[in-house]
Every structure is written in structure tokens, then in C-alpha cells.
Amino acid sequence: MIRDVFAGVIAAGLLFLAARLATTLRSYRRAQQRTREREEALGRTVIAEIPSEDNLLLFTEDAGRFYYGGRAIDKDQIVSAQLLINGVAVGQVGQEGRDREERQDGLERPEEGGIPRDRWDVRIDVSQELARAVFDAVKRTIAGGDHHSVSGAPPR
């Protein structure tokens, strides 16, 4: 008899936990849908949902910019883009053969007006499918005649 009561209490607790998880998941999905709808209301097209530690970040675009989370990348500032797998470029679009001074430690020091500048890049580790979607969107922009840089390096 005590065993049946104990099993019933555990079953009820598990049902409560499952219902609570389902409610949390539904709330999370609604919040994501609202975020997506806000982006679309701003005239942006959703390219990919990129997982982050706390949430999914949207990679979107409009006529003049790409957006990643709270960051905007002006399309007219993009000169090239690369698709990297394990640090190896498997796809590239844009200005090729740019003059680069490679250092032994892998850092580049482009000079602007005779002043050495460090090159800053943004790297996002995502699945092949997401990386391809983001790269293809940037590639379409560059192939369309807009010559700009996702790497963060200043145009030369």
C-alpha cells in the first residue's frame, strides 16, 4: 500500500514537471516567434537562427545591412567573405588577392597611412547548414555588385 502511494506521488511529480517544461518551451517558442515577427516588421529577411549560449540569435538582412543579434554590418563596407570549416577556407567571394602582410603569429597588420593596424575578425562556430546560409546571403550581396567586408578589416 505504501509503495503504491509513493509511486503515485512520484508519478504526479513527474507529470507536474513535464507540464512545467512544456509550458516553458511554449513560452520560449512564442518569444522567438515575436522576435522573428519584429525583425520582419522592420523589413528584414531572416537568413538563419544561430544558437548562442542563452538563446537563438537571428542573422537577418535588409537592403542596406546584415544584422546579427544587436550588431549591424553595413553591406557597403563588405569587401569579401569566407566560409571556413575547421579554420580552412572552403568558399570565398569578393576581392581576391588583396595585399596582406601576414605575420608569423597569424595576425595581420594592414597599414593605413603608415600606421600598423591589427585586423579584427568575428568568428561564429555554427553548423554547416547555418554557416552556408549566412555565407550564401553575403555571397549574393557581393555577387550583386555590392563590394563590401564581413571580416571587420577596414576597406583599403
Salt bridges, closest charged atoms under 4 A:
GLU39 OE1 - ARG44 NH1 2.92
GLU40 OE2 - ARG36 NH1 4.00
GLU49 OE2 - ARG36 NH2 2.95
GLU61 OE1 - LYS75 NZ 2.66
ASP74 OD1 - ARG65 NE 2.58
ASP105 OD2 - ARG103 NH2 2.50
GLU108 OE2 - ARG100 NH1 3.64
GLU108 OE1 - ARG119 NH1 3.41
ASP118 OD1 - ARG109 NH1 2.55
ASP121 OD1 - ARG119 NE 3.14
ASP125 OD1 - ARG123 NE 3.07
ASP136 OD1 - ARG132 NH1 3.94
ASP146 OD2 - HIS148 NE2 3.95
